[in-house]
Amino acid sequence: MVTNLAQGVQAFTSNVYLVTGDRTVLIDPGANFDVVDRLESQVDDLDAVVLTHTHPDHVGNLEAVKSAFDVEAWGYDPSIEGVDHGIADGETVRLGDHDYVAVHTPGHKDDHLCFYSVDAGILFAGDLVFQNGSFGRTDLEEGDRETLIESIDRLLERLPPELEEMHTGHGPSVTTNPYDHVELSSRMARQA
């Protein structure tokens, strides 16, 4: 089960996804709100924190979560402070009850990862793509539009048109034709 713990938060933060099941995982702890309190109201234990990328709005609460739950964090680049273990492109990661393939998708930030489960039909897109053809900013340090376009296209090659859910780093999750939203993001990124 996927729950957005940042739902209704009025602070500047990313979405924060709690994925429960065999392996209870928090995807991106967010920033600027008490995520530990929200976590403790949902679960007693946490097996891992998994990061889509390390922009401050996604990892501001990382140390608080690691301390409160005595848990380690996984991300693309373990040389970045707070990232305890690396996840390589193409590596399989267990989130909840399903295996997800990590897809390295730079362009918004060099260490950006998306996670896709064939069995669950779910994509965690981070800040690569959003609903209605929106896509990640490329005007920040490490941002690059051409690289972002390549990453979106690379992700599209892995996704089936029957994709069921897309959980994004900001804004609402997409549960109606999410593949179409990713495809539109690819077209919009080329036009902007």
TAMO-V469962 format. One record per residue. RES is the residue in one small letter. PSI is psi in whole degrees, -180 to 180 (NA if undefined). NEAR is the number of other ideal C-beta (glycine too) atoms within 10 Angstrom. Layout:
{{RES:PSI:NEAR} {RES:PSI:NEAR}}
This chain:
{{m:140:9} {v:125:17} {t:131:14} {n:106:18} {l:-12:24} {a:2:22} {q:125:10} {g:-5:7} {v:135:18} {q:8:7} {a:166:12} {f:109:13} {t:163:23} {s:170:27} {n:151:25} {v:110:25} {y:122:26} {l:120:20} {v:112:26} {t:160:17} {g:-146:15} {d:-43:12} {r:107:17} {t:118:20} {v:143:23} {l:123:28} {i:114:27} {d:106:31} {p:-7:28} {g:-164:28} {a:159:22} {n:21:16} {f:164:19} {d:82:12} {v:-28:25} {v:-44:15} {d:-44:11} {r:-38:18} {l:-46:23} {e:-24:13} {s:-11:8} {q:-40:14} {v:156:14} {d:-25:8} {d:157:9} {l:132:21} {d:-29:20} {a:158:20} {v:130:24} {v:134:26} {l:133:26} {t:-36:31} {h:174:27} {t:32:21} {h:148:24} {p:-35:12} {d:-16:18} {h:-23:27} {v:8:25} {g:-33:19} {n:6:28} {l:-50:24} {e:-38:13} {a:-42:16} {v:-44:20} {k:-41:17} {s:-46:10} {a:-34:15} {f:3:20} {d:57:8} {v:157:17} {e:162:13} {a:142:22} {w:136:19} {g:-178:26} {y:-40:24} {d:100:15} {p:-3:15} {s:-11:7} {i:136:16} {e:132:9} {g:-19:16} {v:112:21} {d:-30:13} {h:143:11} {g:149:15} {i:117:22} {a:155:9} {d:130:12} {g:-7:10} {e:148:15} {t:133:11} {v:134:18} {r:120:17} {l:115:26} {g:-124:21} {d:7:14} {h:154:18} {d:137:16} {y:142:27} {v:131:15} {a:130:23} {v:116:22} {h:121:18} {t:70:28} {p:172:19} {g:-41:24} {h:-45:26} {k:147:27} {d:-31:17} {d:19:23} {h:134:29} {l:144:27} {c:156:27} {f:126:26} {y:131:20} {s:119:21} {v:-48:14} {d:-42:9} {a:-21:18} {g:32:16} {i:139:23} {l:128:28} {f:110:27} {a:-6:29} {g:-135:28} {d:22:28} {l:-53:29} {v:156:33} {f:-177:21} {q:157:18} {n:32:13} {g:5:18} {s:160:17} {f:167:25} {g:149:28} {r:145:14} {t:12:18} {d:2:6} {l:167:11} {e:138:7} {e:-4:15} {g:142:16} {d:119:15} {r:-46:16} {e:-41:11} {t:-40:17} {l:-45:26} {i:-45:19} {e:-40:15} {s:-42:25} {i:-44:25} {d:-40:14} {r:-40:14} {l:-43:21} {l:-36:14} {e:-28:7} {r:-25:14} {l:139:19} {p:152:10} {p:-20:9} {e:9:9} {l:133:21} {e:-39:16} {e:142:16} {m:119:25} {h:119:23} {t:164:26} {g:-23:27} {h:152:17} {g:-178:11} {p:154:14} {s:155:18} {v:119:23} {t:2:12} {t:112:9} {n:53:14} {p:-31:25} {y:-40:17} {d:-34:14} {h:-39:20} {v:-44:25} {e:-42:18} {l:-37:16} {s:-40:25} {s:-44:18} {r:-43:12} {m:-37:15} {a:-30:24} {r:-27:12} {q:-29:6} {a:NA:9}}
